[in-house]
Amino acid sequence: MTGLTRRGILAAGAAGAALKIGGPALAQAAPAGIDAVAQRKGLRFGSAVAWGAPGADRGSFANPAYAAILERDCGLVVPENELKWQWTRPAADRYDFDHFDQIVAEAVKRGMGVRGHTLFWAPEKWFPKWLVGYDFGSQPAKAAETLLASHVRTVCRRYGTKIHSYDVVNEAVEPETGALRDTVVTRAFGSGEAMLDLMFHTARAEAPHAELVYNDYMSWERGTEDETHIKGVLGMLEGFRKRGTPVDTLGIQSHIRLLKDAPVAEIVRESSGPWRAFIDAVVGMGYKLAITEFDVNDKKAPTDIAVRDRMVADYAGAYLELMASYPQLREVLAWGMVDKYSWLTGFDPRADKQMIRGCPYDAEFRPKPLHAAIAKALGEAPRR
């Protein structure tokens, strides 16, 4: 008996495959799997993954090089887009789960856990077009309840225990005001609170085994909008507790940002105190924590790659060390493992047009200092 688990055997095989695919550079520096390191402390590590046709050059299981990294480093996956309404609800009376079904099947085959992201993405700009113009009729609250509850039931019944955690609602707080977002859906319900409560109560009834998460992108960097966003999220979480809304966990997206070219220690000092006060308030209400979409935006860091990679690793290490000091944190998921496929380069590009280097592996699938920093922070965390 070797003591290897099925996941360990899969990871070992995947490491070998990655070495063949990644070439000599990767062969010389194959890192230990992050999830294996994290598990020793009662944590889990995973990543977002996209759907891809066989041979697709994407961050998907269909890409052999990317799949090998997932197998080695990740015990969990989450769909980057494929469970959002734009992909699953082409019309009010029609569902399309084909791409997400394939992601789930691949993850289950590899012995990986699956998170469900998301049952509802709250900003109206991300609604499918049919929902923006939806006619809720003469009884809008009843129609809105039927529409959202049926969506939750359909998803939860389809995947059963294959999904252990759901981002039930994503980004319901308006960062600029701290209020719940005003959308065609919340107006139909009569209030944002009514919409939120329905979603979580329905999810609890349909997936009693699952962790129910409210997910948002409030950031530890200091700024007026960040402070307002944080206050709004705290008020919403307090409301959940007062109303008995079944929310288990605050999902903190953790798209952290190097906002200036300054010593990392200085930047960290500005953020750590206020951020810790926020996290203390959240866990003080009895919530668990999850890092759901981790990456680093380095757009203000120097052009020099070696300097930039060191800054990213040091900044991420400080953030993850702080977060992992809380025993309420059990899962950390990167929003992609390879710079080549990161959403950040297209969404928020650098002025020098260089690729943002905010993922654990570079565009050539080579591990970067960020990979070691993540493993170190999770590996040195207190045992859960």
Secondary structure, DSSP 4 states (H G I P E B T S, - for coil): -----HHHHHHHHHHHHHHHHH-HHHHTTPPPPHHHHHHTTT-EEEEEEB---TT-SSSBTTSHHHHHHHHHH-SEEEESSTTSHHHH-SBTTB---HHHHHHHHHHHHTT-EEEEE-S-B--GGGS-HHHHT---TTSHHHHHHHHHHHHHHHHHHHHGGGEEEEEEEE--B-TTT-SBP--HHHHHHSSHHHHHHHHHHHHHHH-TTSEEEEEE---SS--HHHHHHHHHHHHHHHHHHHHT----EEEE--EEE--SSS-HHHHHHHHHHHHHHHHHHHHHTT-EEEEEEEEEE-TTS-S-HHHHHHHHHHHHHHHHHHHHTSTTEEEEEES-SBGGG-THHHHS--TT-PPP--SSB-TTS-B-HHHHHHHHHHHTSPP-
